[in-house]
Every structure is written in structure tokens, then in C-alpha cells.
Amino acid sequence: MKSTFFSVAALAAISSAAPTKRADGPSDADILNYALTLEHLEDTFYREALAKYTVDDFMSAGFDNETYSKIQTIASDEKTHVSFLTGALKAAGATPVAECTYDFGYKDVASFLATASILEGVGVSAYLGAAADIMSKTYLTAAGSILTVEARHSSYVRNTIKQEPFAQPFDNPLSINEVYTLAAQFITSCPSSNPALPVKAFPVLTASSSDMMIMTGSKVMLTTKGYKIDGQVYGAFITVTGPMFVNATAVDGGFEVEVPKGIAGQSYVVLTSCNTAATDDTIVAGPAVVEISGTASSS
């Protein structure tokens, strides 16, 4: 009953704050639909996995009953986020996007949880990055409320798979197009009736390394599949205070970058055409997701 009261009260507040359209850039309704696109992805991700794997499957993979129970709770949260954002958009007179079809690529419980860690981390970065573009205080509070829960999800899943649950004191914001680039890799198709969103996907960037644990000083190979990059490019690691630029050395099959100091946990790197900005106008490819240990190397 308590959750029902919250939903009704929250929707009443949001419906009184009509979506705001700024002179340029996305409207608040666009941003909420962008958030709903991500929540649909996460909702479907957990729903399909729980339909596929039982608690016995989790235990056979080395996890316990509590892990399975917590994943059920996360799945319920994501379902609630979808319902909340859908209701908020309808209450404000906007058309909410429907869920798409997806291919998440996991093959077993372990790879499912590894993918869950990435998706939850991207969710945190998505809400954090979108916050600056939300004009309505009511919408900002609603988005912030979801952000804090996504951060808890991320920490739990990271700890479960033996990743540092809070690897650094700040999370990394991603722009709408950077997030959509990552999300689009899981989307196979969407309903034609979905309202168009002002987003674009950059060319996909993949990161790999010969190091078992990537850390400060590690060399990371960045590659694009089916897309050739000509000209000078730089690597840019995304941080809350702005991109950290590094040289990108052209090697056979891609570009090699070195992880700079101050980067840890789930991190993001893009290739950019200059070493002073990483924006929609300068990003050439990416972001790629890189898990970086908080322990610096001796090199």
C-alpha cells in the first residue's frame, strides 16, 4: 500500500510539471523516454534471465540462494521503474516508448551477472549524465531517486562477482549519445510506433588487453569492427571532471592507449578527433567499457 501511495503522489506531482522544451537540446519528455528506453532494456534483461535460470542454476554456478533472491529484487525494481516512467510520461501528456527486442549475448549465469554489472554501471552513468539536461526540478528529483537505486544495484552485483563495489569516490557521467551507443549494441529492433528520440549511436568501440587485470599503466587495445578510422585520433577516458586525454597509437587492427592515473572501476574510453574535447562533434567511436583495477602498476 505504501508503494502505491508513493506512485500516485509522484505521478500527481509530475503531471503538474509539463515537459519542458529548451531552445536547443532534448526536452524533459525526451530525457524521460530515453530513461524509459534504458529501463525497458534492464527490465527485459532480468525478466528473461530469471525465466531461463533457476536458483539451482545459480547455486551450480557457485552463487547462493541469497544471490538469486537479490536478483529477483533488482528485477522487481526495474519493472517498477518502467511502470513509474511510463505513468509519468502519460500523466504529462507524452507518449512513452515501448520495449524493444534484444540480444544480450550471455551464455550462463556467470556471464549474465557480468553483463548485469555492466548494464547497472551504465545506468548509473546515464542518469548522472542526463541530470544536467533536466530542467524540471520534479523530473530531476524523480530521476535522482532512480539513480540512487541503480547505484545500489551496481554495487551489489559488482561485489557478488568479486569486483570492487565502489572503486572510486566519483561515478562517471555519460552523455545521451554515449549511453545510446552502448545500449544499441543489445537492441535488435524497436516498435515503429515508438516516438523518435534525438539520439545517435557512434561506431562501436571494443576494448581488450593482454593484462589479466587492467590498471594504471596498462595498455588497452581499442578496435572498431567494420569501421575504418583515418587520421589522427586520441583516447579520452571519461571522468566527472572532464575527459582525460591520452595518445592513441595506431597498431595493426586498431589503436593502443595507456590507462592514466586516477581511473578505476567500470570506466569508459572513446576515440576523439582532438585532445581538447570529447563531444558529439569530436567523438569518432565509442565508448568502450573497461574494468580497471584500483591498484596502480609499478610501470
N, C-alpha and C positions, 0 to 999 in steps of 0.2 A: 504493500500500500504506500509505503514511503517513497519507493522509486516512481510509482505512478504519479504521486503528488508533485515530485520534482519535475517530471516530464511535462505535466500540464502547466506548471508555473513557468518553466523555462520557455516553453513554446509560446505562452502568452506574452512573455517579455520580448521574445524575438519577433513575433508577429507585429508588435507595435513599432519595431525598428525596420522599416522597409529597406531592401537592399540599396546600397549607395553606389552611385556610379561616379567615379572621379573623371577628370578631364581626359586623362590617358591612363592606360593600365586596366587590369581586371576590376570588375565591380565586386562588391562583397558577395553577391549571389554567385558570381563566377568562382570565387575562392571557396565558398561553401560547397559548390558542386565538385570542385577539384578535390576537396577534402573527402566528399562522399565517394568519389571515384576510388580513392585510396582505401577507404573503409570497406567498400564493396569487395575490393581485392583481398583485404585481410580477412573479412568475414567468410568469403568463399574458400580461402586458403585453409582456415582452421576447420570449417564445416566439412570439407572434402576429406581432410586428413583424419578427422575423428570418425568419419563414416568408413574409412579404409583401415585404420589401425585400432586395435582393442587395447585394454590395459595389459593384457598378456603380451601383446606385441611390444609394448613399451618396456615391460619387465625383461623380455627376451633380449632386448637391445641394451640392457644394462641400466635402465631407469626404473623408478619405483612407482607405486600406486599414487603417491603424492604428486609426482610429476604429471601423470595423466590427469589427475584432478585439477591441477593448476592450469593445464592447457584447456580443459573444459571451461574453467572460469574465464580465461582470456578470450576464448571463442564467444562466450556469452557477452563479454564486454564489447567485442567488435560488432556483434549483432545489434546490441543496444545503441552503439554509435551510429550504425546505419539507420536505425529507426528514428533516432533523435534528429540527425541531419536531414533525413527525408521529410520528417514532420515539420522541421524548422523552415525548410525551403517552401513547402506547400503553404504553411501559415503565412509566409511573406509574399505569396503570390508568384513564386518562381517554380519552374519545372525541374524536379530532381532527376538526375541521371539514374538509369537502371544499371544493374550489374552486367558485366561483360562475361565473355568466356575466357578461360585462362589455361596456361600450361606452366605449372610451377617447377616441373623438372625433378622433383625429389623422387628417390627410389626406395627409401626405407625410413625408419623412424629417425635415425641419426641425421640423415640429410634433410629430412623435414624440419628438425629442430635447428639445424644450421641455417636453413632458409628462413625460418621464423625469426632467428636472431637478426638477420639482415633486414627483413621487412619491418620489424619493430624499430630498429635503429633508423631506417629511412623515414618511418612515420614520425618519429621524434623530430628529425631534421626538417621534415616537410612542414609540420605545424610551426616550428620555430622560425623557419624562413618566411612563412606566409604571414606571420604576426604583424610585420611592419607594413603590410599592404592592406590590412583590415581597418576600415575607417570607423565602423560602428563599435562602440565600447561593449555593447551587449554581445555582438558576434565575437569580439575579441575574448571576452570572458568565457564564452561557450567553447571556443577553440582552445583556450588555455586550459580549461578543465579536462578536455580530451588529451591534450599534450601531456599533462602530468601523469595520467593513467598509462599512456603509451610508454612513457619513460619507465614506469614501474614494470610493465610487461617486458621491456627491453632488458632491464637489469635482471629480472628473474630468469629469462631464457639464457642470457649470457652466463649467468652463474651456473645454471644447470648444465651447460655444455663446456664448463671449465674455462670460460673467457672472463676477464676481469669485468665485474658488473658495473663499475664506474671507473673507467680507465683514466679519466682526466676531469678537471674541475669545470670544464665548459663543454656543452654539446655544440655540434657544428650545424649551422643553418644551411639549407639548400634552397635555391630558387625554384619557382614553379616548374620551369622547363628542365632544370636538372633532375628534379624528382620524377617528372613525367618520363624522362629518358630512361630512368631505372624501372619505373612501373611498366612502361610499354613493352619491356622485354618479357613480361609474363602475360600480356594481353594478346589473345589471338583474334578476337573480333568483339565489336560492341553493337548494341541495337542501333539501327539507323534513326530511330526516334529520339535518341539521346540528344539533348541540346549541345551544340558545338561549344567547346571550351577554347579560350585563347591560349593554347599551349602548343609547343612543338617539341619533337624529340631530336636531340643531337645524335650524330653517329655513335653507335655502341662502342664503348672502350672496355677492354678486358685487361686486368692486372694479374701478373704472375711473378714468382720469384723462386730462385734456386734455394733460398734460405728457408729452413724449416719454420723459423719464427722471424717474421719481418719486424725490424726495429730501426731505430735511428742509424743511418749509415747504410742500411740495406739497399741493394739495387733492385728496382722493380721494373719489369718489362711491361710496357703498355702497347697493346695491339688493337687494331681495328680489322674486323672481318668484312671483306667485300667493299672496303672503302680505302682509297689511297690518299694519303696526305702529302701534299707538296709544299715546299717552302719551310722556312724557319718556324718552329713551334717550341713552346716551353711547357713544363709541367707546373700545375698550380694545385697545391693542397689546400682544401677549403677549411678555414677556421672562423671562429666567431669574430675575430678582429680583422678579418680580411684574408685573401689568398696568400699563401707562402709560395713564392715562385722558385723553381729550380730549373737547371738546364735539362733539356730533353735531347739526348744523344741518339741520332738515327743509327739503328743497327738493323741487321737482317731480320725482317719481319715486324719491325715496329720501332719503338723509342724506349730508351732506358733512362730512368730517373733515379735519383738518390733521395731516400726519405730524410727530410730535415729534422732538426731537433724541435721538440715541442708538439709532436704529433703522436697520438696514442689512441688505441681502441678502434672502433669502426670509423674509418676515415674515408675521405673522398678525394680523388685527384682527377683533374681534367687536363686536356691539352688545349692550349690557348695560343693565339697568333702573336701575342705580345707578352712582355713580362711586367706589365704595369696594371693590367686589368683582366678579370675573368668574368665577362658579362655575356649576354646573349649575342652581342656583336662580335666578340672575340673568341668565344669557345669554339674549338674545332671538333672536339669529340669528348665524350664522357658525360657524367663522371663514371669512373670505375670505383668499386668498393674495395678497400684494402684494410685488412685487420692488422693493426700494428701493436706490437708489444710495448709496454711502458718502460721496458728496460733498454737503456741505450747500449749500443755495441761499443767495443773498445777501439774501433777504427776511427 
